[in-house]
Amino acid sequence: MFQCTYPGLYQCRVTGLVFNMEGEGDVDYRIVPWNRRLLAHHSKKPAGPLFDIKCHQQSVCQLHLPHCEIRSTGGCEFLSVAHVTDESTEFILPHKITETHVIINITGFSALGNVKDENSPPDPIRALVLLFYKPPVDPDLRSVLNVLLLPGNIVLNEVLKERRERNKDERFIEISPHCKLHPEKKYTLFTSPEDDLILIQPKEAEFNSESYHNYFPTFQVTFKKIIEDIRLLLKDSSNSQCVWERQVCVSSAAVRKSQNPNGSSLSSNERLLGIRSSFIDKISGPVLKSLLDKLFEKRVITDSERESADEIQNQRDKARHVIDTVRKKGEAASSEMIAFLCEVDPFFSGHLGLI
């Protein structure tokens, strides 16, 4: 959610949504599942997350929804926006389509999301290759790397949240994920060097460009020995063209896991103490503000503590005040702060070793 006092454009850095506000307003929004059967009845399919949006003041005049089509291939021509209510579904033609967003004029809200025609050509779209590593547990040397192929306009926070709930031992490996993939086309994953002790399943897989709710691995790489670095290559199965290639430092994820386990080895209070210096030195102003909002909304900090933090002008001093205030409140408060920080900025949290 966000609150605004003045007209203007406001972008959510988590979802990529942009709200064009005519005036003061409070906007609440969340991701909800698509009814694919309903879309199929209208010969449509998802082309982005479905957002349930509410603004009681009705002060949003335009909404910019992120898309992952490549304009030069003509894929944007088949885009529209589904407006889903309890009574019906209507399809809104875009006011404008930019390289990154579909812009629509609106007067009311419910659930809104990008869709495209079912018979649209399978042109390539912007996509992401996301890596999640499960380190070995002594004395077993076996470890697993889950590889997810997802459309480029998924909400990363939602993916991280679901993967974390599914497997708390898994580590997100931050690496450049961007590529271009064809919907419904088959791809093959390779490792370099190849090794009999490295197993990739399945041999090839189809890219599902409609994965906006369930985030299952497309490929699973099982290492039967300790691995430090591995080169991953994703190739088009039909012509062996390499579409994504990265050198991945697997050992760093395993080390970070052993130093900052999510299990019982370190308490949340101890984990905050371990990242205290990096948190103070490297947290950005907007992330710190969002974190303060979360801590205040959930009553982790009091009115007077929030006011004290707001009065501190120096950002490092403010960050020091926040983390020390929360740590003094004990384990429950520290755990809440870690969860909020992971939600507000997953990349920074991964850098700190919290994810």
N, C-alpha and C positions, 0 to 999 in steps of 0.2 A: 504494500500500500504506500501511497505518498499523499502529502498535502501540499497544495500550492496556494499562494496568495495573489499572484499576478498572472496575467495572460502570457502565453509563450509556449515554446516547444519543450517538453520534458521527456528525456529518454531513460528507460530502465536499463541499467547496465547488466542486470541478470538475464532478462528475457529478450532485450533488444527492442521491445515495444517503445513507440514514440507517441506521446499524447499531445495534441494541439489544444491548449486550454484557452477558452474565451475569457475566463476569469477565475475567481477563487473556487476551489473544489477539493474534495477528498475522494480519491480513487482507490478501490480495492480490486485486486485481481489475483486469480489462481488458475492453474492448469487443470483441466478436466478431460476425461476420456472421450474420444469420438464414438459416435454410433455409426459404425461402418456400414451396417445394413441399410440405415436410413440414407446415407450418402449414395450407396450403390443404387438405391431406388431412383435417385436423380441422376444416375450415370456420372457420379463425382467420386473422388478419392482424396484423402488428406494430403495437403502440401505444406503443413506446418502444425504446430501445437494448437489445441483449442483452448482459448482463454475465456474464463468466466469473469466478466468485468462489471463493476458497479460504480456509479458516480451519482450520488443522491442530488447534487446541485445541477446535474445535466449540463455541466460547463465544458465538456469535451466536444469539440466540433469536428475534429478529424482524428483518425487513428492510423498509425503506420505499423503494419504487421511485417516482420522480417520474413523474407523468402530465400530460397537457395537455388533458384533458377539462374541460368546463364543467359542474359538478354540476347547476346549475339547469335545464339542457336534458335531463337524464336520461342523458347519454352514459356516465356512470360505471357504470350498471347492466350494461353489456355488457363490463366489464373483468374479466380474470382474469390470472394469472401463469403463463407457461409455464416448466416445469422441464425442461430439455433435458439428457439424458445420452447417452452413446454407445449405450446399449441401447434407450432409449425416451424419450417425451415425455409428461409428465403436466401437467395444468392445475390450478393451485391456486386455490381460491376465496379472495378477500380476507378477512382478519380484520376489516379496517376500511378505508374509503376516506375520506381527507380532501380538502380543496380542492386539495391539491398532490401527495399521495402515495397509493400503494396499499400497504397494510401486510399482510404475511403472516407467519405463524408458521413457523419452519423448524427442522429438525434436521440437515440436511446441505446440501452445496453442489455445484454444477457451474455450468451456465449458466442464468440466470434473467432474464426480461424480461416486460414488460407486453404483453398481446395483447387483442384484442377480437373479437367475432363478425363474420364476414364480412358477414352480413346486417344489421348494426347500422345504424340510420338515419344519414344523412350530416349529423349535427348539427355546428355550428361547434366548432372547437377553438382553444385558445390557440396562436398561431403567431408566427413571427419573420420579419422582412424584413431580410436581411443584405446589405450592400453591399461590393463589392470593386472597387477602382479601379486600372486600369492607365494610368499617366500617359503623355503623349506623349514620344517620343524625338526630339530635334532631328535634322534639321530638319522632321520629320513633325509636323503639328499634330493628327493623329488620336489619340484616346484612347478607352478603353472602360470602361464601368461594368457589372460583372456583378451582377445582382440575384437573390438566392436566396430562395425561399419555403420555409420549413422548419417542421416541427412544433416546438412550444415546449419540448419536453423533450429535444431533441438535446443532445449534449455539445459546447459551443462549441469547446473545445480541439481536438477531433477535426476539426471543420470547418476551423479555422484551419490545422491541421497539413496536411490534405490539400490545401487551396488553396495553401499555401506550397510544397508539393512539386510541385504542378502548374504553378505560375507564380510564380517568385521575384520578378518585377517588380511583382506585384500588391500593393495596399495595402488593408488592412481599414479601412473608415470606421466609426468608432464613433458610432452614433446610436441613439436609442430605437427598438428593432425590433418592439415588441409590437403585435399586432393579433389579430383573430379571423377565421378563414377556414373555409369549408366544404370538407371533403374532396370531391374529384372535381368541384368547381365551377370554372368558367372565370373568369379575371380578366384585366383589361387594364391595362397600365401607360401613364401619360401623363406628359408633362413640361410645366411652365409656366415661362417661355413656350414655346410650340411653335415649332419652327424647322426649315426645310428641311435644315439642316446637322446635325440630330439624328435619328438613325435608331434605332428601337426594334424589336427582333426577339425573338420572334414578335409578331404583333399581339395575340394573346391566348393564354393558357396555362392548363392545368388544374392546380390545386393538388394535389400528391401528398403526402398526409399520412403516407406510409410511408417517407419518405426518411431512413433511419437509417444509411445506409452510404455511398452515392455522392452527393456534394454538387456537382451540376452546376447551372449558372445556369438559372433559370426564364426570365429576360429578360436581354437584352444591349442596352445603350444605347451606341451609337457616336457620339462627338462628332467632327465633322469640322472643328472650330475650337477655339480655347482657351476653356474654360469656367471661370468662377470659382464661381458659385452656380447651383443649379438646384432647382426644386421638383418633387418626385416625387409622383405621385398613383396609388394602386392602387385600381381600381374593379371592382365586381362586373359582369361582362359582361352579365348578364341584365337588370339594372335601373339600371346606371350609378351605384349608390350607392358613395360613396368609403369604403373600409375602412381606409386608411392614407395619411397625407399628411405629408411632412417637407420642410423646407428643408435642402438638403445643400450644404455648403461643399466643393466638389470641389478647389478650388485648394490648400487646406491639405494634402491628401494628396499632391499633386504637389510642393509645396514641401518637405514632410517627406522625400519620396523623394529629392529632389536634395541635401538636406543630409545624409541618413544612408543612402546607397545600400547595398543588400545586395551589390553587385558589388565590383569591385576598387578603387574610388576611395578607400575608407577601410578600413583593416584593422579586425579585431575589437577589437584593443587600443585603436585610436584611437576607435572607436565607444563603448567603455566610458568612455574619458576624456571624450568629449563629453557623456555623460549623467551623469557622476559626481556633480555637485552635486544634480541632481534625484533621482537614486537615493538619495542620503544623506538628503535632506530629506523625501521622500515615500513611501518604501517602508514598508509596514505590518509590524508585528511577526510575524504568522502567515506572511506571504509570505517574509520574511527567514529565518524558521526553516525553512520548506520548501525554500528555495533552499540553505541551509546543508546540509540533509540530502542533497539531490541532489549537491552538490559533494563531500561526504564519501563518499557511496556510490560515486561514479564516480572516486574517488581524485584529484580535482582539488586538494583540500586534504588535508593530512596529519592524523593524530590530534592532534598538538600544536597545529596551526593551528586545528583545530576547538575544542579545549579553550580556547585563548586567546580565541577569539570568544565562547564560552559564558560566560567569566568577565567579559566587558564588560557592565555593566548598562545604560548609556546606549545607547538604540537607534541614535541617529545615529552615535555612536562605533563601534558594532558594524558598522553598514552601511559606514562608511568603512574599517574594518579589512578587511572581506570584499572589497570591490571593489579595494582597493589590493593586497591579498595576491594576488588572482587576476591582476591586470594585470602584476605583477612576474614571473609565471610564463610570460608570453609569449602568442603568438598562439593556440595550440591551447587553452590554458586559458581565454582570454578568449572564444573562440568557443563553448566548452562552456557558459560561464556565461550568455551571451546566449541560447543555445538553451534552457537550463533555465529562465531567467526568463520567456521567452515561453511555455513549457509551464505553468509554475506560475501565472502571472497574465497572460493575454493582454491584458486591458484596460489594465493598468498599462504593459505592454510597448508597446502601441500608443500610449499617451500619451507614452512616452519616445522614440517613433519607431523602435523596434526591429522592429516588424512592418509 
